[in-house]
Amino acid sequence: MEENSRMERLVSFKLAYKRSTETVKALARKFCPEKDADAVERFALVFLPFLHGVHPYAFSTPKQMEAMDQAGVPYGGRTIYSLVYEGMKNILNQ
């Protein structure tokens, strides 16, 4: 990404990333006040990468579904909400 981006664009991206990370931490502190600062930090470090990978599990293209059928891989029935909700519960219970 950095090879084709101007520094000001990278800084803008990093500022947006910082805001989203701080928002996730603030929500964790608000809804899980029993969690200490280290637990909140760990939650953010696990949740944000998890969140980036959720989309393909909820949305598959017809070609992906055909390949999964041919490979015998089960799919479907999961929404973004259900995946994120279950993921957050698992992360927070650790």
C-alpha positions in Angstrom: 0.0 0.0 0.0 2.7 2.5 0.9 4.5 2.1 -2.4 1.7 3.8 -4.3 0.5 6.3 -1.6 1.6 9.7 -0.7 2.7 10.2 2.9 -0.3 12.5 3.6 -2.7 9.7 2.5 -0.9 7.2 4.7 -1.1 9.6 7.6 -4.8 10.1 6.9 -5.4 6.3 6.9 -3.5 5.9 10.1 -5.5 8.6 11.8 -8.7 6.9 10.8 -7.3 3.6 12.1 -6.4 5.2 15.4 -9.9 6.7 15.7 -11.5 3.3 15.0 -9.2 1.6 17.5 -10.0 4.1 20.2 -13.7 3.8 19.5 -13.5 0.0 19.9 -11.6 0.4 23.2 -14.1 3.0 24.5 -17.0 0.6 23.7 -15.3 -2.2 25.5 -14.7 0.0 28.5 -18.3 1.2 28.5 -19.9 -2.3 28.1 -17.3 -4.3 30.1 -16.3 -2.0 32.9 -14.9 -5.0 34.8 -12.1 -5.4 32.2 -8.8 -3.8 33.0 -6.7 -1.7 30.5 -4.7 -4.8 29.4 -7.9 -6.8 28.7 -9.4 -3.9 26.7 -6.2 -3.6 24.7 -6.1 -7.4 24.0 -9.8 -7.2 22.9 -9.1 -4.5 20.4 -6.0 -6.3 19.0 -8.0 -9.5 18.5 -11.4 -7.9 17.4 -10.2 -5.5 14.7 -8.3 -8.2 12.6 -11.2 -10.5 13.2 -13.6 -7.9 11.9 -11.6 -7.4 8.7 -12.0 -11.1 7.9 -15.7 -11.5 8.6 -17.1 -10.4 5.3 -16.2 -13.5 3.2 -17.8 -15.7 5.7 -21.2 -14.0 5.4 -21.1 -13.2 1.6 -19.9 -15.6 -1.0 -20.0 -15.1 -4.8 -21.7 -17.7 -7.0 -18.3 -18.9 -8.1 -17.1 -19.3 -4.5 -20.3 -21.2 -3.6 -19.8 -23.5 -6.6 -16.2 -24.2 -5.6 -17.3 -24.9 -2.0 -20.0 -27.2 -3.3 -17.4 -29.1 -5.4 -15.0 -29.2 -2.4 -17.7 -30.4 0.0 -17.3 -27.3 2.2 -20.5 -26.2 4.0 -21.5 -22.5 3.8 -24.3 -20.1 4.3 -26.7 -19.2 7.0 -24.4 -16.7 8.8 -24.9 -13.0 8.9 -22.4 -10.3 9.6 -24.3 -9.6 12.8 -24.3 -13.2 14.0 -20.6 -13.7 13.2 -19.5 -10.5 15.0 -21.8 -11.1 17.9 -20.5 -14.6 18.5 -16.9 -13.5 17.9 -17.2 -10.7 20.4 -18.7 -12.9 23.0 -15.9 -15.4 22.6 -13.2 -12.7 22.7 -14.6 -11.0 25.7 -15.0 -14.2 27.7 -11.3 -14.9 27.6 
